[in-house]
Amino acid sequence: MQCKVCNAFIPEGYMYCPVCGEEIIIVSDFEIKLEDNIDVTALAQTTELPDLSGILNKNGVTREIAVKKSATRFKSKPGQAKTEKKNTVDRKWVILFAVLGAVFITACTVAGIMISRYFSYEHQYGKALAEYEAGQYERAVKTCKHLNSLGNDEKGKILLADSYTSMHNYDAAIAVLYDALNDYPQDVTLYDRIVECYKTENNSTGINELINNSKDSTLALRYSDYVSIAPTFSLESGTYIEPDPIKLSAPGEGTIYYTVDGSTPTEESLSYMGPIPLETGKTVISAMYINEKGIKSDVVTNTYEVELDVPDAPELLVESGTLSKPELIGVTAPEDKKVYYTTDGTVPTAESKEYSEPFLMPLGKSTFSFVCINSNGLVSEPVVANYNLNMKVAVAKDMAEYAISYQLASMGEMNLDKTYKANYGFSDDKRTYYIISEYNGKSATGRMFAVDVLTGELFRFSKEEKKCTRF
């Protein structure tokens, strides 16, 4: 060992320099190197070191004080040097472990805080919102996905959808919003966001499907421009007789397209311009409406079965048979049906004579056939009447005809071309008559006369009034 003052050699065991008398202070080189090797600065970079000055001062183990006290304490006691060295090493290890413990505790605390924040819904929402507001949409999407894995909350889904929308990924945004609708179907703002996405994509059909599937009438009013309501029919499906033509209607200024064969209508189908007539048999009408924005409604279909409206046969005023007293011949029928008749036994048609009022019963045998025909040209079953008028008379028919001719001649009507024929019988409350028609050649003049079959009295006869008046 050398003296630090005079550099003289000091033999082992000496406490003073034998040359200059300087006191020898023993300090372990190992202690100093060990302390220098503790990288306190490196530890301080990861965490804040605790203030150990109080502890070190309290135990009296700072480096400078320890050296001075050690020198004083062992100034005249060489045997205590080894004990001092051991105590110094122990204190350095205590400091090292204290520092390492503090670092470990701080690291665990920081890690706990970070883990707690990672699994905190509110913290992750705030983080995602900050990223969204900063325009970091991809990072916001990533954070929102983790956020929504922590809890099923509407605001997290809306933030994720808004982030997708800002990235122009509208399909992903719509998918997220539809998922939110499953849990919050009454939130109109979700519909608003979906509609805005569809608008950006010019997907009017998507908006229409959204509103129709919601079954919410208030939404239909809110987005009325994107709603296309199916046409309505003036007549429900069913079986009818002579139904009115079918009318179709729909709100707005769009166009109704329809088919009458049950096929699905398209824009190439017939466009509705007016009522659709129904034919006899089965008719299936399918219709849809396309509004001003080109949105198609649902297709609605009605089926109609139109049966033949065959009118009932007319009813006879006088049943067939042999009569001794004449009756007026006629039938009854509904006012909206026309009646036609024949007198030759053939079945009447629309070309036959039209029945308007009861007419006189012919003398002798006669046959009448009647039918009803409706506006569609359907013909009833014919009804046939066979009469045999055999009156009890005191005046013969030819005598009655002569009497009328003689009476008119006596009144100054001397027309040799006129003839008089008794073709019919007539009866009122008091008398029974021959009804005699006047002919000019083969054509009837329209004048008619009556002769009492029992007394031969002469009368004028009004066909319209069915009334006899005396000459």
C-alpha positions in Angstrom: 0.0 0.0 0.0 1.2 3.5 -0.8 0.8 6.7 1.2 -1.5 9.1 -0.7 0.6 12.0 0.5 4.2 11.0 0.0 3.8 7.8 -2.0 6.0 6.0 0.5 5.5 2.2 0.9 3.4 1.3 3.9 3.8 -2.1 5.4 0.8 -4.2 6.0 -0.8 -3.6 9.4 0.4 0.0 9.7 -2.2 2.7 10.5 0.2 5.6 9.8 2.8 6.3 7.1 6.3 5.5 8.5 7.7 8.4 6.5 5.3 11.4 6.8 3.1 10.1 9.5 -0.2 10.6 7.5 -3.2 8.5 8.8 -4.2 5.7 6.5 -7.9 5.6 5.6 -9.1 2.2 4.4 -11.9 2.3 1.8 -12.9 -0.8 -0.2 -12.3 -0.5 -3.9 -14.9 -3.1 -4.5 -17.5 -1.0 -2.8 -16.8 1.9 -5.0 -16.9 -0.1 -8.2 -20.1 -1.9 -7.2 -21.9 1.4 -6.6 -20.6 2.8 -9.9 -22.0 -0.2 -11.7 -25.6 0.3 -10.4 -27.3 2.1 -13.4 -29.7 4.3 -11.5 -30.1 6.5 -14.6 -31.4 3.5 -16.6 -34.0 2.8 -14.0 -35.0 6.4 -13.8 -35.9 6.3 -17.5 -38.8 3.9 -16.9 -40.2 5.2 -13.7 -39.7 7.8 -11.1 -37.3 6.8 -8.3 -38.4 7.2 -4.8 -36.6 9.8 -2.6 -34.1 7.8 -0.6 -32.2 10.7 0.9 -34.2 10.6 4.1 -33.6 6.9 4.5 -30.0 7.1 3.7 -29.5 10.2 6.0 -31.4 8.5 8.7 -29.2 5.4 8.7 -26.1 7.4 8.2 -24.9 5.5 5.2 -24.2 8.1 2.5 -20.9 7.6 0.8 -19.1 10.7 2.1 -20.3 10.4 5.7 -19.7 6.7 5.7 -16.1 7.2 4.7 -15.4 10.0 7.2 -17.0 8.2 10.1 -15.3 5.0 9.1 -11.9 6.8 9.2 -12.6 8.3 12.6 -14.0 5.1 14.0 -11.1 3.0 12.9 -8.4 5.6 13.4 -6.7 3.7 16.2 -8.5 0.3 15.7 -7.1 -1.7 12.8 -9.1 -4.8 13.6 -12.4 -3.2 12.8 -11.8 -2.6 9.0 -13.3 -5.9 7.9 -16.5 -5.3 9.8 -16.9 -1.9 8.2 -16.4 -3.4 4.8 -19.1 -6.0 5.3 -21.6 -3.5 6.6 -21.0 -1.2 3.6 -21.7 -4.0 1.1 -24.9 -5.0 2.8 -26.2 -1.5 2.7 -25.6 -1.3 -1.1 -27.6 -4.4 -1.7 -30.5 -3.0 0.3 -30.5 0.1 -1.9 -30.4 -1.9 -5.1 -33.4 -4.1 -4.0 -35.3 -1.1 -2.9 -34.9 0.6 -6.2 -35.8 -2.6 -8.1 -38.9 -3.1 -5.9 -40.0 0.5 -6.6 -39.6 0.0 -10.3 -41.6 -3.3 -10.3 -44.4 -1.8 -8.3 -44.6 1.3 -10.6 -44.6 -1.0 -13.7 -47.4 -3.1 -12.2 -49.4 0.0 -11.4 -49.0 1.4 -14.9 -49.9 -1.9 -16.5 -53.0 -2.2 -14.3 -54.1 1.2 -15.3 -53.5 0.4 -19.0 -55.4 -2.9 -18.7 -58.3 -1.2 -16.9 -58.5 1.4 -19.6 -58.4 -1.2 -22.3 -61.4 -2.9 -20.9 -63.3 0.3 -20.0 -66.2 1.0 -22.3 -66.3 4.7 -21.5 -62.5 5.1 -22.0 -62.5 3.3 -25.3 -65.5 5.3 -26.5 -63.7 8.6 -25.6 -60.7 7.3 -27.4 -62.7 6.3 -30.5 -64.6 9.6 -30.5 -61.3 11.6 -30.3 -59.9 9.6 -33.3 -63.1 10.2 -35.3 -63.1 13.9 -34.6 -59.4 14.0 -35.6 -60.2 12.4 -38.9 -58.4 9.2 -38.0 -61.3 7.1 -39.3 -59.5 3.8 -39.8 -58.2 3.9 -36.2 -61.7 4.9 -35.0 -63.1 1.9 -36.8 -60.6 -0.4 -35.1 -61.3 1.1 -31.7 -65.1 1.0 -32.2 -64.9 -2.7 -33.0 -63.1 -3.4 -29.7 -65.5 -1.0 -28.0 -68.6 -2.9 -29.3 -67.1 -6.1 -28.1 -67.1 -4.7 -24.5 -70.8 -3.9 -24.5 -74.0 -3.7 -26.7 -74.5 0.1 -26.6 -76.2 2.2 -29.3 -73.8 5.1 -29.3 -70.9 2.7 -30.0 -72.6 1.3 -33.0 -73.6 4.7 -34.3 -70.0 5.9 -33.9 -68.7 2.9 -35.9 -71.3 3.5 -38.6 -70.4 7.2 -38.8 -66.7 6.2 -39.1 -67.6 3.8 -42.0 -69.7 6.6 -43.6 -66.8 9.0 -43.4 -64.6 6.4 -45.2 -67.4 6.1 -47.9 -67.9 2.5 -47.0 -71.7 2.8 -47.0 -72.5 -0.9 -47.2 -70.6 -1.5 -44.0 -72.3 1.5 -42.3 -75.7 0.2 -43.4 -75.0 -3.3 -42.0 -74.0 -1.8 -38.6 -77.1 0.5 -38.5 -79.4 -2.4 -39.4 -77.9 -4.4 -36.5 -78.5 -1.5 -34.2 -82.2 -1.4 -35.4 -82.7 -4.9 -34.1 -82.0 -3.6 -30.5 -83.4 0.0 -31.0 -86.2 -0.2 -33.5 -87.8 3.0 -32.3 -84.8 5.2 -32.8 -85.7 7.3 -35.9 -82.1 8.7 -36.1 -81.0 5.2 -37.2 -83.4 5.3 -40.0 -82.2 8.8 -40.9 -78.6 7.5 -41.2 -79.6 4.5 -43.3 -81.6 6.7 -45.6 -78.7 9.1 -46.0 -76.4 6.2 -47.0 -79.0 5.0 -49.5 -79.3 8.5 -50.9 -75.6 8.8 -51.4 -75.7 5.5 -53.3 -78.8 6.6 -55.3 -80.5 3.5 -53.9 -84.2 4.6 -53.8 -85.3 0.9 -53.8 -83.3 0.3 -50.6 -85.1 3.2 -48.9 -88.5 1.9 -50.0 -87.7 -1.6 -48.6 -86.5 -0.1 -45.4 -89.8 1.8 -44.8 -92.0 -1.1 -45.9 -90.2 -3.5 -43.7 -90.5 -1.2 -40.7 -94.4 -1.4 -40.8 -94.3 2.1 -39.3 -96.8 4.6 -40.9 -95.0 7.6 -39.4 -91.9 6.6 -41.4 -93.9 6.4 -44.5 -95.0 10.0 -44.0 -91.4 11.0 -43.0 -90.0 9.6 -46.2 -93.1 9.9 -48.4 -91.0 10.6 -51.5 -89.5 7.2 -51.3 -92.7 5.3 -50.7 -94.6 3.7 -53.5 -98.0 2.4 -52.4 -99.6 -0.5 -54.3 -102.7 0.3 -56.4 -106.2 -0.2 -55.0 -109.0 -1.9 -56.8 -112.5 -0.6 -57.0 -113.9 -4.2 -56.6 -112.6 -6.9 -54.3 -111.8 -10.4 -55.6 -114.9 -12.6 -56.0 -117.6 -14.0 -58.2 -119.9 -11.4 -59.8 -122.8 -11.1 -62.3 -122.5 -8.2 -64.6 -119.9 -6.3 -62.5 -118.8 -2.8 -63.4 -115.4 -2.3 -65.0 -112.5 -2.4 -62.6 -111.0 1.0 -61.6 -107.4 1.2 -60.3 -106.0 4.1 -58.2 -102.7 5.1 -56.5 -101.5 8.3 -54.8 -99.1 10.6 -56.6 -98.3 11.3 -60.2 -96.7 8.0 -61.1 -97.9 5.3 -63.4 -99.9 2.1 -62.8 -99.0 -0.9 -64.9 -101.2 -4.0 -65.0 -101.8 -7.4 -66.7 -105.0 -9.4 -67.1 -103.5 -12.8 -67.3 -102.0 -13.1 -63.8 -98.5 -12.5 -65.0 -96.2 -10.0 -63.0 -96.5 -6.5 -64.5 -93.4 -4.6 -65.6 -92.8 -1.2 -67.2 -93.5 -3.0 -70.5 -97.0 -4.0 -69.5 -100.2 -2.0 -70.1 -100.3 1.3 -68.4 -103.6 2.1 -66.7 -105.6 4.7 -68.6 -109.2 3.9 -67.6 -111.6 1.2 -66.2 -110.9 -2.4 -67.1 -113.9 -4.3 -68.4 -114.4 -7.9 -67.2 -115.3 -10.6 -69.6 -117.4 -13.7 -68.8 -115.3 -16.3 -67.0 -112.2 -15.9 -64.9 -110.0 -12.8 -65.1 -106.8 -12.2 -63.0 -105.6 -8.6 -62.8 -102.1 -7.9 -61.4 -101.0 -4.3 -60.9 -98.1 -2.3 -59.5 -97.4 1.4 -59.1 -94.1 3.3 -60.0 -93.9 6.7 -58.4 -92.1 9.8 -59.7 -88.7 8.6 -58.3 -89.0 5.3 -60.1 -89.7 3.3 -57.0 -91.9 0.3 -57.6 -94.6 -0.8 -55.3 -95.6 -4.3 -54.3 -97.6 -6.2 -56.9 -101.2 -6.7 -55.9 -103.5 -9.2 -57.6 -107.2 -9.7 -57.7 -109.2 -12.5 -59.2 -112.7 -12.1 -60.7 -115.1 -14.8 -61.7 -117.9 -13.4 -63.9 -120.9 -15.7 -64.3 -123.4 -15.5 -67.1 -126.4 -13.4 -66.1 -129.0 -15.4 -67.8 -132.3 -13.6 -67.2 -135.3 -15.4 -65.9 -138.1 -16.2 -68.4 -141.0 -13.7 -68.4 -144.2 -14.6 -66.6 -147.5 -14.9 -68.5 -150.4 -12.7 -67.5 -152.8 -15.5 -68.8 -151.9 -19.1 -68.6 -152.4 -21.3 -71.7 -155.8 -22.9 -72.3 -159.3 -22.6 -73.9 -161.1 -19.5 -73.0 -164.7 -18.5 -73.5 -164.0 -14.9 -72.5 -161.1 -13.0 -74.1 -158.2 -11.7 -71.9 -155.3 -9.3 -72.7 -152.2 -11.3 -73.5 -148.9 -10.2 -72.0 -146.0 -11.0 -69.7 -144.2 -9.4 -66.7 -140.4 -8.9 -66.7 -137.7 -6.8 -64.9 -137.6 -3.2 -66.1 -133.9 -3.6 -67.1 -134.7 -6.6 -69.4 -136.2 -6.4 -72.8 -138.9 -8.9 -73.9 -139.3 -10.2 -77.4 -142.1 -12.4 -78.8 -143.2 -14.4 -81.8 -146.7 -15.6 -82.9 -145.6 -18.4 -85.2 -144.2 -20.8 -82.6 -140.6 -20.0 -83.2 -138.2 -18.9 -80.4 -137.9 -15.1 -80.2 -134.5 -13.4 -80.7 -133.4 -9.8 -80.5 -134.6 -9.5 -84.1 -138.1 -10.4 -83.2 -140.9 -8.0 -82.2 -140.3 -6.2 -78.9 -143.0 -6.6 -76.3 -144.2 -3.3 -74.8 -147.7 -3.7 -73.5 -150.5 -6.4 -73.3 -152.3 -7.0 -76.6 -155.7 -8.4 -77.7 -156.4 -12.1 -77.7 -156.9 -13.4 -81.3 -160.1 -15.3 -82.1 -159.7 -19.1 -82.3 -156.3 -20.7 -81.7 -153.0 -18.8 -81.2 -149.5 -19.4 -80.0 -147.2 -16.8 -78.4 -143.5 -17.3 -77.4 -141.7 -14.8 -75.1 -138.0 -14.4 -74.0 -136.1 -11.9 -71.9 -132.7 -10.5 -73.2 -130.3 -8.6 -71.0 -127.8 -5.9 -71.9 -125.1 -8.5 -72.5 -127.3 -10.2 -75.1 -128.0 -13.2 -72.8 -131.4 -14.8 -73.6 -133.7 -16.4 -71.1 -135.5 -19.6 -71.6 -138.6 -19.1 -73.8 -142.1 -19.2 -72.3 -144.8 -20.4 -74.7 -148.6 -19.7 -74.4 -151.2 -21.6 -76.4 -154.7 -20.1 -76.4 -158.1 -21.2 -77.9 -160.6 -18.4 -77.7 -164.1 -19.9 -78.1 -166.6 -17.2 -77.1 -170.4 -17.7 -76.7 -171.9 -15.4 -79.3 -175.3 -14.6 -80.7 -173.9 -12.6 -83.6 -171.7 -14.3 -86.2 -168.3 -12.9 -86.9 -169.1 -12.2 -90.6 -172.3 -10.4 -89.6 -170.4 -8.2 -87.2 -167.9 -7.3 -90.0 -170.8 -6.5 -92.4 -172.5 -4.4 -89.7 -169.4 -2.1 -89.3 -169.1 -1.7 -93.1 -172.8 -0.9 -93.5 -172.7 1.6 -90.6 -169.7 3.5 -92.1 -171.4 3.6 -95.5 -174.5 5.0 -94.0 -172.4 7.7 -92.5 -171.2 8.6 -96.0 -167.9 6.6 -96.0 -168.3 4.9 -99.4 -164.8 3.5 -100.0 -165.0 0.2 -101.9 -161.2 -0.5 -101.3 -161.6 -0.8 -97.6 -162.4 -4.1 -95.8 -163.2 -5.0 -92.2 -162.0 -8.1 -90.4 -162.8 -9.4 -86.9 -159.5 -10.9 -85.6 -159.7 -10.4 -81.8 -161.9 -10.6 -78.9 -162.2 -8.2 -76.0 -164.1 -8.0 -72.8 -164.8 -5.2 -70.3 -166.8 -5.3 -67.2 -170.2 -5.3 -69.0 -169.8 -6.7 -72.6 -167.8 -9.0 -74.8 -166.9 -7.8 -78.2 -165.6 -8.7 -81.6 -162.7 -6.3 -82.4 -162.8 -5.4 -86.0 -159.8 -3.8 -87.9 -160.0 -1.7 -91.0 -157.8 -2.5 -93.9 -157.0 -0.5 -97.1 -156.0 -3.3 -99.3 -153.7 -5.5 -97.2 -152.6 -2.8 -94.8 -154.3 -1.9 -91.6 -155.4 1.7 -91.5 -155.2 1.7 -87.7 -158.9 2.3 -87.1 -160.7 -0.4 -85.0 -164.3 -1.0 -84.2 -166.2 -3.3 -81.7 -169.4 -5.3 -82.0 -171.2 -6.7 -79.0 -171.2 -10.5 -79.6 -174.6 -10.9 -78.0 -176.5 -7.7 -79.0 -174.7 -6.7 -82.2 -174.3 -3.1 -81.0 -171.6 -1.1 -82.7 -168.8 0.8 -81.1 -165.6 2.6 -81.9 -162.5 1.0 -80.2 -159.4 2.7 -78.8 -156.4 0.3 -78.9 -154.3 2.5 -76.7 -157.0 3.0 -74.0 -158.6 -0.5 -74.5 -162.0 1.2 -74.5 -165.2 1.0 -76.5 -167.4 4.1 -77.3 -170.6 4.3 -79.2 -170.9 5.7 -82.7 
